[in-house]
Amino acid sequence: MLAAGGSADKTVFSGVGKSESELRAGLEAGVFCFNVESEEELERLASIAAGMGRTAPVSLRVNPE
């Protein structure tokens, strides 16, 4: 997205199985929001963000079933 000229602050980072390096890159780039897929991912993202002295903006994906 960034390589194509997109703006990180207008980007929602989505997808299952995000790696630690992908989450860190999103935080460093300043993405608008992370779509969090699980409690584990939320905890991992929060830990990475705290280690960087940041707060991660998130939205939660909820499966009603």
N, CA and C atoms as an extended XYZ file, in Angstrom:
195
Properties=species:S:1:pos:R:3:atomname:S:1:resname:S:1:resid:I:1 pbc="F F F"
N         0.810       -1.173        0.000 N   MET     1
C         0.000        0.000        0.000 CA  MET     1
C         0.869        1.259        0.000 C   MET     1
N         1.832        1.316        0.882 N   LEU     2
C         2.708        2.486        0.922 CA  LEU     2
C         3.545        2.591       -0.349 C   LEU     2
N         4.020        1.457       -0.853 N   ALA     3
C         4.827        1.459       -2.074 CA  ALA     3
C         4.029        1.953       -3.270 C   ALA     3
N         2.714        1.800       -3.215 N   ALA     4
C         1.849        2.238       -4.311 CA  ALA     4
C         1.424        3.696       -4.147 C   ALA     4
N         1.918        4.351       -3.108 N   GLY     5
C         1.595        5.755       -2.898 CA  GLY     5
C         0.427        6.004       -1.972 C   GLY     5
N        -0.042        4.956       -1.302 N   GLY     6
C        -1.156        5.105       -0.362 CA  GLY     6
C        -0.731        5.823        0.900 C   GLY     6
N        -1.710        6.298        1.626 N   SER     7
C        -1.461        7.031        2.857 CA  SER     7
C        -1.757        6.131        4.060 C   SER     7
N        -0.760        5.928        4.910 N   ALA     8
C        -0.922        5.049        6.070 CA  ALA     8
C        -2.029        5.536        6.993 C   ALA     8
N        -2.168        6.839        7.146 N   ASP     9
C        -3.165        7.357        8.082 CA  ASP     9
C        -4.597        7.230        7.571 C   ASP     9
N        -4.763        6.688        6.370 N   LYS    10
C        -6.100        6.408        5.827 CA  LYS    10
C        -6.295        4.907        5.604 C   LYS    10
N        -5.394        4.100        6.162 N   THR    11
C        -5.391        2.666        5.909 CA  THR    11
C        -5.866        1.873        7.118 C   THR    11
N        -6.761        0.919        6.888 N   VAL    12
C        -7.169       -0.043        7.902 CA  VAL    12
C        -6.411       -1.338        7.601 C   VAL    12
N        -5.634       -1.802        8.556 N   PHE    13
C        -4.800       -2.991        8.397 CA  PHE    13
C        -5.635       -4.209        8.783 C   PHE    13
N        -5.975       -5.036        7.804 N   SER    14
C        -6.824       -6.209        8.026 CA  SER    14
C        -6.121       -7.466        7.554 C   SER    14
N        -6.629       -8.586        8.018 N   GLY    15
C        -6.132       -9.884        7.570 CA  GLY    15
C        -5.811      -10.786        8.739 C   GLY    15
N        -6.043      -12.064        8.549 N   VAL    16
C        -5.742      -13.033        9.609 CA  VAL    16
C        -4.263      -13.379        9.590 C   VAL    16
N        -3.747      -13.759       10.741 N   GLY    17
C        -2.367      -14.221       10.831 CA  GLY    17
C        -1.323      -13.148       10.641 C   GLY    17
N        -1.577      -11.933       11.091 N   LYS    18
C        -0.576      -10.868       10.964 CA  LYS    18
C         0.647      -11.224       11.804 C   LYS    18
N         1.819      -11.097       11.227 N   SER    19
C         3.048      -11.397       11.956 CA  SER    19
C         3.440      -10.217       12.845 C   SER    19
N         4.340      -10.492       13.773 N   GLU    20
C         4.832       -9.422       14.638 CA  GLU    20
C         5.491       -8.326       13.812 C   GLU    20
N         6.249       -8.708       12.798 N   SER    21
C         6.922       -7.694       11.969 CA  SER    21
C         5.909       -6.860       11.186 C   SER    21
N         4.806       -7.468       10.757 N   GLU    22
C         3.769       -6.712       10.047 CA  GLU    22
C         3.070       -5.743       10.993 C   GLU    22
N         2.775       -6.191       12.201 N   LEU    23
C         2.139       -5.303       13.179 CA  LEU    23
C         3.059       -4.139       13.519 C   LEU    23
N         4.323       -4.443       13.728 N   ARG    24
C         5.306       -3.396       14.039 CA  ARG    24
C         5.422       -2.395       12.885 C   ARG    24
N         5.453       -2.898       11.655 N   ALA    25
C         5.551       -2.009       10.482 CA  ALA    25
C         4.321       -1.118       10.383 C   ALA    25
N         3.149       -1.676       10.664 N   GLY    26
C         1.930       -0.869       10.647 CA  GLY    26
C         1.954        0.228       11.696 C   GLY    26
N         2.444       -0.102       12.889 N   LEU    27
C         2.563        0.908       13.946 CA  LEU    27
C         3.567        1.987       13.558 C   LEU    27
N         4.699        1.568       13.016 N   GLU    28
C         5.718        2.537       12.606 CA  GLU    28
C         5.217        3.448       11.499 C   GLU    28
N         4.409        2.905       10.588 N   ALA    29
C         3.891        3.699        9.471 CA  ALA    29
C         2.770        4.635        9.908 C   ALA    29
N         2.113        4.309       11.024 N   GLY    30
C         1.017        5.147       11.508 CA  GLY    30
C        -0.317        4.837       10.857 C   GLY    30
N        -0.619        3.526       10.688 N   VAL    31
C        -1.901        3.175       10.078 CA  VAL    31
C        -3.060        3.726       10.895 C   VAL    31
N        -4.159        3.968       10.216 N   PHE    32
C        -5.354        4.515       10.853 CA  PHE    32
C        -5.902        3.568       11.908 C   PHE    32
N        -5.938        2.257       11.576 N   CYS    33
C        -6.565        1.305       12.474 CA  CYS    33
C        -6.165       -0.120       12.105 C   CYS    33
N        -6.096       -0.993       13.102 N   PHE    34
C        -5.874       -2.422       12.901 CA  PHE    34
C        -7.194       -3.148       13.145 C   PHE    34
N        -7.639       -3.957       12.206 N   ASN    35
C        -8.771       -4.855       12.445 CA  ASN    35
C        -8.217       -6.063       13.180 C   ASN    35
N        -8.607       -6.225       14.419 N   VAL    36
C        -8.089       -7.302       15.254 CA  VAL    36
C        -9.021       -8.507       15.157 C   VAL    36
N        -8.427       -9.673       14.899 N   GLU    37
C        -9.180      -10.891       14.625 CA  GLU    37
C        -9.399      -11.780       15.842 C   GLU    37
N        -8.634      -11.571       16.926 N   SER    38
C        -8.756      -12.442       18.095 CA  SER    38
C        -8.224      -11.732       19.335 C   SER    38
N        -8.565      -12.299       20.472 N   GLU    39
C        -8.050      -11.770       21.736 CA  GLU    39
C        -6.521      -11.887       21.787 C   GLU    39
N        -6.009      -12.985       21.279 N   GLU    40
C        -4.559      -13.194       21.261 CA  GLU    40
C        -3.856      -12.135       20.417 C   GLU    40
N        -4.442      -11.828       19.258 N   GLU    41
C        -3.841      -10.803       18.404 CA  GLU    41
C        -3.888       -9.446       19.084 C   GLU    41
N        -4.985       -9.152       19.763 N   LEU    42
C        -5.108       -7.882       20.479 CA  LEU    42
C        -4.025       -7.769       21.545 C   LEU    42
N        -3.809       -8.834       22.303 N   GLU    43
C        -2.780       -8.827       23.344 CA  GLU    43
C        -1.387       -8.666       22.738 C   GLU    43
N        -1.131       -9.359       21.630 N   ARG    44
C         0.173       -9.263       20.964 CA  ARG    44
C         0.403       -7.853       20.439 C   ARG    44
N        -0.601       -7.281       19.804 N   LEU    45
C        -0.495       -5.920       19.272 CA  LEU    45
C        -0.281       -4.916       20.399 C   LEU    45
N        -1.020       -5.064       21.488 N   ALA    46
C        -0.871       -4.151       22.629 CA  ALA    46
C         0.534       -4.234       23.208 C   ALA    46
N         1.082       -5.431       23.286 N   SER    47
C         2.432       -5.617       23.813 CA  SER    47
C         3.474       -4.974       22.904 C   SER    47
N         3.334       -5.184       21.612 N   ILE    48
C         4.270       -4.587       20.652 CA  ILE    48
C         4.189       -3.065       20.721 C   ILE    48
N         2.968       -2.536       20.729 N   ALA    49
C         2.787       -1.079       20.785 CA  ALA    49
C         3.378       -0.504       22.073 C   ALA    49
N         3.136       -1.167       23.204 N   ALA    50
C         3.675       -0.685       24.475 CA  ALA    50
C         5.193       -0.661       24.438 C   ALA    50
N         5.805       -1.673       23.848 N   GLY    51
C         7.252       -1.720       23.722 CA  GLY    51
C         7.813       -0.601       22.871 C   GLY    51
N         6.961       -0.064       21.991 N   MET    52
C         7.370        1.043       21.122 CA  MET    52
C         6.953        2.393       21.708 C   MET    52
N         6.305        2.356       22.887 N   GLY    53
C         5.826        3.599       23.494 CA  GLY    53
C         4.634        4.182       22.773 C   GLY    53
N         3.821        3.316       22.164 N   ARG    54
C         2.661        3.767       21.387 CA  ARG    54
C         1.392        3.088       21.865 C   ARG    54
N         0.288        3.609       21.395 N   THR    55
C        -1.012        2.986       21.587 CA  THR    55
C        -1.530        2.609       20.210 C   THR    55
N        -1.961        1.366       20.055 N   ALA    56
C        -2.438        0.893       18.752 CA  ALA    56
C        -3.923        1.193       18.591 C   ALA    56
N        -4.307        1.862       17.504 N   PRO    57
C        -5.730        2.064       17.227 CA  PRO    57
C        -6.320        0.766       16.678 C   PRO    57
N        -7.420        0.313       17.267 N   VAL    58
C        -7.986       -0.975       16.847 CA  VAL    58
C        -9.484       -0.898       16.623 C   VAL    58
N        -9.943       -1.828       15.813 N   SER    59
C       -11.364       -2.147       15.720 CA  SER    59
C       -11.442       -3.653       15.881 C   SER    59
N       -12.558       -4.122       16.410 N   LEU    60
C       -12.717       -5.544       16.662 CA  LEU    60
C       -13.650       -6.168       15.651 C   LEU    60
N       -13.249       -7.287       15.111 N   ARG    61
C       -14.114       -8.044       14.216 CA  ARG    61
C       -14.906       -9.002       15.096 C   ARG    61
N       -16.224       -8.916       15.016 N   VAL    62
C       -17.082       -9.738       15.850 CA  VAL    62
C       -17.869      -10.694       14.961 C   VAL    62
N       -17.785      -11.974       15.284 N   ASN    63
C       -18.565      -12.995       14.592 CA  ASN    63
C       -19.770      -13.306       15.476 C   ASN    63
N       -20.987      -12.989       15.043 N   PRO    64
C       -22.161      -13.136       15.895 CA  PRO    64
C       -22.507      -14.579       16.243 C   PRO    64
N       -21.886      -15.547       15.617 N   GLU    65
C       -22.156      -16.933       15.950 CA  GLU    65
C       -21.215      -17.379       17.018 C   GLU    65
